[in-house]
Amino acid sequence: MRFPIDSDTSALAAVHARSIGCLVRFANSRVWLVVSMVSALCVTIACLDFSGAESESAHASQPPPYPAYLAIQAGTTYTLPRGLPGNAGRLTEPPGTAQVTLSLADSAFVISGVGAGFAQWDPGLDGYHTVWIAVMGEHRAIPALVGHHGVPTLAPENTLAGVRAACQLGLPGVEVDVRYTADSIPVLLHDRDIRRTSNGAGNVDEMSLRELQQLDFGSWFAAQYAHEPIPTVDAFLQASANCGFDLVQLDIKSFAPLGADSAFVRLGRAINSAGLSDRVEIGSFDPNIVKYGAALIPGLRTLVFANAMTSGYVDLLIQNHIGAVGIRYDAYLGSPQNVARLDSAGISVGVWAPPGVLDLNALRPAPHFVTTDWPWQVVM
């Protein structure tokens, strides 16, 4: 059954329907507005950067940067950056070489050099690394810290980047290897085969300098050293003169393709041109070779590298008037009497390939120089 609807009723129903529609649309618009405002507020909150406070908090909990390898002179001090907790330990090992105190005036730890030798200081706190300390008895000397091929823990070996790293740290000396190109140019390189430290292949003495300079001698170490060129000895000596190293050691790996006389003459000219004749030592594992070089180049400072120390070998070194001897650590440690004979004869004795920092304290007599891979920050 249907109920009849007159015109007035139909009109009223239509008006009522329109009114309800308006209310619904109004309500919907208000809901949309509220939803939009809430959404915008959520987005705003989500986009707020609270990382700053977290970063500041995390940064505040991190130790300040301080050196891991520090070299100072006996009788001098080095103040570490503020920020190390006051409850850090004070003890150094062994005692008597260095001392660590807390300065109440500026709330910073101070490391003092007491006597020549090596020590370590461990703050004893999580996240705070050990400081290895070298105390030198004289200004930048005894022992003189010599960067091995530059600073091979920081930059590719036998490159100007490594030399600059040694210079920036304040190392007193640097040692590099020398070989010759096919066109008789002395360059810095350890291996005859260039593959280990470059993106090329071949033997250095069978390649021209121009060919070698097209290669990359740095990216094998780290991407930041991409396109690092092979240095000539001339460029190396100029960089060394600019830095002011006290000691520059050239380890001659080979004279090929030249004869020893021609090779020595070229090195002598380069050293004199750089004004470093009083600081450069030319070295080899063969005492007779360096003796021959001294005869060719008046005033040449000679250096021999040794794997063993016997009485007969010491006699040979003394008879050949060798100026300095770099001795492998185990041979130095196991032959104190033979090393003492060299020292008494006025030969500068040094050590290379040390197994650890504190192990150097076991050497008697104390070495005049230490050839090191460690990134010592020298403070004077």
C-alpha positions as CSV (number, residue, x, y, z in Angstrom):
1,M,0.0,0.0,0.0
2,R,1.2,3.5,-0.8
3,F,0.1,6.7,1.0
4,P,-0.8,9.6,-1.2
5,I,1.5,12.7,-1.0
6,D,0.1,16.1,-1.9
7,S,2.1,19.0,-3.4
8,D,2.7,20.8,-0.1
9,T,4.0,17.8,1.5
10,S,6.3,17.1,-1.5
11,A,7.6,20.7,-1.3
12,L,8.3,20.4,2.4
13,A,10.0,17.1,1.9
14,A,12.2,18.6,-0.8
15,V,13.2,21.6,1.5
16,H,13.9,19.2,4.3
17,A,16.1,17.0,2.1
18,R,18.1,20.1,0.9
19,S,18.6,21.2,4.5
20,I,19.8,17.8,5.5
21,G,22.2,17.8,2.6
22,C,23.6,21.2,3.5
23,L,24.1,20.0,7.1
24,V,25.9,16.8,5.9
25,R,28.1,18.8,3.6
26,F,28.9,21.3,6.3
27,A,29.6,18.5,8.7
28,N,31.8,16.8,6.1
29,S,33.7,20.1,5.5
30,R,34.3,20.6,9.2
31,V,35.5,17.0,9.5
32,W,37.8,17.4,6.5
33,L,39.2,20.6,8.0
34,V,39.9,18.9,11.3
35,V,41.4,16.0,9.6
36,S,43.6,18.2,7.5
37,M,44.7,20.2,10.5
38,V,45.6,17.1,12.4
39,S,47.4,15.6,9.4
40,A,49.4,18.8,8.9
41,L,50.3,18.8,12.6
42,C,51.5,15.2,12.4
43,V,53.6,16.0,9.4
44,T,55.1,19.0,11.1
45,I,55.9,16.9,14.2
46,A,57.4,14.2,12.1
47,C,59.6,16.7,10.2
48,L,60.8,18.4,13.4
49,D,64.6,17.6,13.7
50,F,65.3,16.3,17.2
51,S,68.6,14.9,16.0
52,G,70.4,18.0,17.0
53,A,69.7,17.5,20.7
54,E,70.6,13.8,20.3
55,S,73.7,14.6,18.3
56,E,74.8,17.2,20.9
57,S,74.2,14.6,23.6
58,A,76.1,11.9,21.7
59,H,78.9,14.4,20.8
60,A,79.1,15.4,24.5
61,S,79.6,11.8,25.5
62,Q,82.4,11.2,22.9
63,P,86.0,11.8,23.9
64,P,87.7,14.9,22.4
65,P,90.2,14.1,19.7
66,Y,93.7,13.5,21.1
67,P,96.8,11.9,19.7
68,A,97.4,8.2,19.9
69,Y,101.2,8.6,19.4
70,L,102.8,11.6,21.1
71,A,106.4,12.6,21.0
72,I,107.8,15.2,23.4
73,Q,111.1,16.2,24.8
74,A,112.2,15.4,28.3
75,G,111.4,18.4,30.6
76,T,108.5,19.6,28.4
77,T,104.8,19.1,28.6
78,Y,101.8,18.6,26.4
79,T,98.2,19.6,27.5
80,L,95.5,17.3,26.1
81,P,92.3,18.9,24.9
82,R,89.6,19.5,27.6
83,G,86.8,17.0,27.9
84,L,88.6,13.9,29.3
85,P,86.7,12.9,32.5
86,G,88.5,13.7,35.7
87,N,88.3,10.1,36.9
88,A,90.6,8.9,34.2
89,G,93.7,7.1,35.4
90,R,97.0,8.8,36.0
91,L,99.5,5.9,35.8
92,T,101.9,5.4,32.9
93,E,103.9,2.3,32.1
94,P,106.7,2.1,32.7
95,P,107.1,4.8,35.5
96,G,109.8,7.3,35.2
97,T,109.6,8.0,31.5
98,A,106.4,10.2,31.4
99,Q,104.0,11.6,33.9
100,V,100.3,12.4,33.6
101,T,98.6,15.0,35.9
102,L,95.3,16.8,35.9
103,S,95.6,20.6,35.8
104,L,92.9,22.0,38.1
105,A,93.4,25.5,36.5
106,D,91.9,24.4,33.1
107,S,90.5,21.0,33.9
108,A,92.8,19.3,31.3
109,F,95.3,16.4,31.5
110,V,99.0,17.2,31.1
111,I,101.6,14.8,29.9
112,S,105.2,15.6,31.0
113,G,108.4,14.1,29.6
114,V,110.6,12.8,32.4
115,G,113.3,10.7,30.9
116,A,114.2,9.4,27.4
117,G,112.3,6.3,26.4
118,F,108.9,5.1,25.5
119,A,105.7,4.8,27.7
120,Q,102.0,4.3,27.5
121,W,99.1,6.0,29.2
122,D,95.7,4.3,29.3
123,P,92.9,6.5,30.6
124,G,91.1,3.3,31.8
125,L,87.7,4.4,30.4
126,D,85.5,2.9,27.8
127,G,85.9,4.7,24.5
128,Y,89.1,6.5,25.4
129,H,92.2,5.1,23.6
130,T,95.7,4.6,24.9
131,V,98.4,7.3,24.3
132,W,101.8,6.0,23.3
133,I,104.5,8.4,24.4
134,A,108.0,8.9,23.0
135,V,110.2,11.0,25.2
136,M,113.3,12.4,23.4
137,G,116.4,13.3,25.4
138,E,117.4,16.2,23.1
139,H,115.6,18.5,20.7
140,R,114.1,16.2,18.0
141,A,116.8,13.6,18.6
142,I,117.9,10.6,20.6
143,P,115.9,8.8,19.5
144,A,115.1,10.6,16.2
145,L,111.8,9.3,14.9
146,V,112.2,8.5,11.2
147,G,109.1,8.0,9.1
148,H,109.4,4.7,7.2
149,H,108.6,5.5,3.5
150,G,106.8,8.6,4.8
151,V,104.0,7.6,7.2
152,P,102.6,4.3,5.8
153,T,99.8,4.2,8.2
154,L,98.4,7.5,6.9
155,A,99.4,7.7,3.2
156,P,100.8,5.5,0.4
157,E,104.4,4.6,0.8
158,N,107.2,6.4,-1.0
159,T,104.9,9.3,-2.2
160,L,105.0,13.0,-1.7
161,A,101.7,12.6,0.2
162,G,103.5,10.4,2.7
163,V,106.3,12.9,3.0
164,R,103.8,15.7,3.6
165,A,102.2,13.6,6.3
166,A,105.5,13.1,8.1
167,C,106.2,16.8,7.8
168,Q,102.8,17.8,9.2
169,L,103.3,15.5,12.2
170,G,106.7,17.1,12.9
171,L,108.7,13.9,12.5
172,P,112.5,14.7,12.6
173,G,113.3,12.3,9.8
174,V,112.1,10.4,6.8
175,E,113.3,7.3,5.0
176,V,112.5,6.3,1.4
177,D,113.6,3.7,-1.2
178,V,115.3,4.6,-4.4
179,R,115.4,2.9,-7.8
180,Y,116.1,4.1,-11.4
181,T,114.0,4.4,-14.5
182,A,115.0,3.1,-17.9
183,D,116.1,6.7,-18.8
184,S,118.3,6.9,-15.6
185,I,116.1,9.0,-13.4
186,P,116.1,8.2,-9.7
187,V,112.6,7.8,-8.3
188,L,111.0,6.6,-5.0
189,L,109.9,3.0,-5.2
190,H,110.5,-0.1,-3.0
191,D,109.8,-3.0,-5.4
192,R,111.3,-3.5,-8.9
193,D,107.9,-4.6,-10.1
194,I,105.5,-1.7,-9.9
195,R,102.2,-3.7,-9.6
196,R,102.0,-3.7,-5.7
197,T,101.9,0.1,-5.4
198,S,100.4,1.3,-8.7
199,N,97.8,0.5,-11.3
200,G,100.4,-0.5,-13.8
201,A,102.6,-3.5,-14.5
202,G,106.3,-3.9,-15.4
203,N,109.7,-3.3,-13.9
204,V,110.6,0.3,-13.0
205,D,114.1,0.0,-14.7
206,E,112.5,-1.0,-18.0
207,M,110.0,1.9,-18.1
208,S,110.7,5.6,-18.8
209,L,109.8,8.3,-16.3
210,R,107.2,9.6,-18.7
211,E,105.5,6.1,-18.8
212,L,105.6,5.9,-15.0
213,Q,104.1,9.3,-14.6
214,Q,101.0,8.2,-16.4
215,L,100.2,5.7,-13.7
216,D,98.4,6.0,-10.3
217,F,100.6,5.3,-7.3
218,G,98.0,6.2,-4.6
219,S,94.6,4.7,-5.0
220,W,95.8,1.2,-4.0
221,F,96.1,2.7,-0.5
222,A,92.9,4.8,-0.4
223,A,90.6,6.5,-2.9
224,Q,91.6,10.0,-1.7
225,Y,95.1,9.4,-3.0
226,A,93.9,8.5,-6.6
227,H,96.3,9.8,-9.3
228,E,99.2,10.2,-6.8
229,P,102.3,10.3,-9.1
230,I,105.6,8.5,-8.6
231,P,108.0,11.1,-7.1
232,T,111.5,11.7,-8.5
233,V,114.3,12.0,-6.0
234,D,114.7,15.7,-7.0
235,A,111.0,16.4,-6.1
236,F,111.4,14.4,-2.9
237,L,114.6,16.3,-1.8
238,Q,113.0,19.6,-2.5
239,A,109.9,18.7,-0.4
240,S,112.3,17.5,2.4
241,A,114.2,20.8,2.3
242,N,111.0,22.8,2.5
243,C,109.9,20.7,5.5
244,G,113.2,21.0,7.3
245,F,113.8,17.4,8.2
246,D,116.9,16.9,10.3
247,L,117.6,13.4,8.8
248,V,116.8,12.1,5.3
249,Q,117.7,8.5,4.5
250,L,117.8,7.1,1.0
251,D,117.8,3.3,0.8
252,I,119.2,2.4,-2.6
253,K,117.5,-0.8,-3.7
254,S,119.2,-1.0,-7.1
255,F,121.3,0.9,-9.5
256,A,119.9,-0.8,-12.6
257,P,120.0,0.0,-15.4
258,L,123.0,2.2,-14.5
259,G,126.3,1.3,-13.0
260,A,127.0,2.2,-9.4
261,D,129.3,5.1,-10.3
262,S,126.8,6.9,-12.6
263,A,124.0,6.3,-10.1
264,F,125.9,7.7,-7.2
265,V,126.9,10.8,-9.2
266,R,123.3,11.5,-10.1
267,L,122.3,11.2,-6.4
268,G,125.2,13.4,-5.3
269,R,124.2,16.2,-7.7
270,A,120.6,16.0,-6.6
271,I,121.6,16.2,-2.9
272,N,123.9,19.1,-3.4
273,S,121.3,20.9,-5.5
274,A,118.8,20.6,-2.7
275,G,121.3,21.9,-0.2
276,L,120.9,18.8,2.0
277,S,124.4,17.3,2.0
278,D,124.6,17.7,5.8
279,R,121.3,15.8,6.4
280,V,121.1,13.1,3.7
281,E,122.4,9.6,4.4
282,I,122.7,7.2,1.4
283,G,122.2,3.6,2.5
284,S,122.3,0.0,1.4
285,F,122.5,-3.5,2.9
286,D,126.0,-3.8,1.3
287,P,128.8,-1.9,3.3
288,N,131.1,-2.1,0.3
289,I,128.6,-0.2,-1.9
290,V,128.2,2.7,0.4
291,K,132.0,2.8,0.9
292,Y,132.3,3.1,-2.8
293,G,129.7,5.9,-2.9
294,A,131.7,7.8,-0.2
295,A,134.8,7.6,-2.4
296,L,132.8,9.0,-5.4
297,I,131.1,11.8,-3.4
298,P,133.3,13.6,-0.9
299,G,131.5,14.2,2.4
300,L,128.8,11.6,1.7
301,R,127.0,10.4,4.8
302,T,126.8,6.7,4.7
303,L,124.2,4.3,6.1
304,V,124.1,0.5,6.2
305,F,121.0,-1.6,7.0
306,A,121.8,-4.8,8.9
307,N,119.8,-8.0,9.5
308,A,122.4,-9.5,11.9
309,M,125.2,-8.3,14.2
310,T,128.3,-10.4,14.4
311,S,131.7,-9.5,15.7
312,G,133.2,-9.8,12.2
313,Y,130.5,-7.7,10.6
314,V,131.0,-5.0,13.2
315,D,134.7,-5.0,12.4
316,L,133.8,-4.5,8.7
317,L,131.5,-1.5,9.5
318,I,134.1,0.2,11.7
319,Q,136.9,-0.4,9.1
320,N,134.8,1.1,6.4
321,H,134.1,4.2,8.5
322,I,130.3,3.8,8.1
323,G,128.4,6.7,9.6
324,A,125.2,5.0,10.6
325,V,123.7,1.5,10.9
326,G,120.0,0.7,11.0
327,I,119.7,-2.7,12.7
328,R,116.7,-5.0,12.6
329,Y,115.1,-5.2,16.0
330,D,115.8,-8.8,16.9
331,A,119.4,-8.5,15.9
332,Y,119.7,-5.3,17.9
333,L,118.1,-6.9,21.0
334,G,120.2,-10.1,20.7
335,S,123.6,-8.4,20.2
336,P,124.0,-5.6,22.8
337,Q,127.8,-6.0,23.0
338,N,128.3,-5.7,19.3
339,V,125.9,-2.7,19.1
340,A,127.8,-1.1,22.0
341,R,131.0,-1.5,20.0
342,L,129.5,0.4,17.1
343,D,128.2,3.1,19.5
344,S,131.6,3.4,21.1
345,A,133.2,3.8,17.6
346,G,131.0,6.9,17.0
347,I,128.6,5.1,14.6
348,S,125.0,6.2,14.9
349,V,123.0,3.1,15.7
350,G,119.3,2.8,14.9
351,V,116.5,0.2,14.9
352,W,113.9,-0.8,12.3
353,A,111.0,-3.3,12.3
354,P,110.2,-2.9,16.0
355,P,107.4,-5.3,17.2
356,G,105.9,-2.8,19.7
357,V,106.4,0.6,21.2
358,L,107.4,-0.5,24.7
359,D,109.7,-3.1,23.4
360,L,112.1,-0.4,22.3
361,N,112.9,0.2,26.0
362,A,114.7,-3.1,26.1
363,L,117.4,-2.0,23.6
364,R,120.8,-1.3,25.0
365,P,122.5,1.0,24.2
366,A,119.5,3.2,23.4
367,P,119.1,3.7,19.6
368,H,120.0,7.1,18.1
369,F,117.1,6.7,15.6
370,V,113.9,4.6,15.3
371,T,112.5,3.9,11.9
372,T,108.8,3.8,12.5
373,D,105.4,3.3,10.8
374,W,103.6,4.8,13.7
375,P,102.1,8.3,13.2
376,W,103.9,10.1,16.0
377,Q,102.7,13.7,16.6
378,V,105.9,15.5,17.6
379,V,105.4,18.4,20.0
380,M,108.2,20.7,20.9
